[in-house]
Amino acid sequence: MKKHLFIVFLILSSLFFSGCATLLNTTTQEVEIKSNPPGARITIDNKKYGTTPQVVNLERKKDHTVKIEMDGYQVYETQITTKISFWFWGNIVNGLIPGMVIDMFTGSMNSLLPDSFEARLDIQEVKKADVKK
């Protein structure tokens, strides 16, 4: 009888914990974006996100292109990239394949890097037009 209960417990726990990173890491991640000077416009993957400073919630599934813009300053552009999360390896404990497939499908196997940054905006140089005499 104890053996049957143990088997039932193992089956239920493996179902519950499959997709370890999905449960513990979620499919999105908060990224803090600041700029110097503050108040610059944030565009991520061609979608407007307001102004700096701000914490945005991004999908872990893919890399993201971030653009920070402010009138009178040069455009700052950077990449937020994916890296396999520590939590993904937790699937080793619960039978590998089901959890890994779930985490890969949902994107929760990834972490986004950097998880915060400050864009230092440089003043845009004003070009003087050639003046004919």
Buried (B, 14 or more C-beta within 10 A) or exposed (E): EEEEEEEEEEEEEBEEBBBBBBBBBBBBBEBBBBBEEEEBBBBBBEEEBEBBBBEBEBBBBEEBEBBBBBEEBEBBEBEBEBEEBEBBEBBEEBBEEBBBBBBBEBBBBBBBBEEEBBBEBEEEEEEEEEEEE
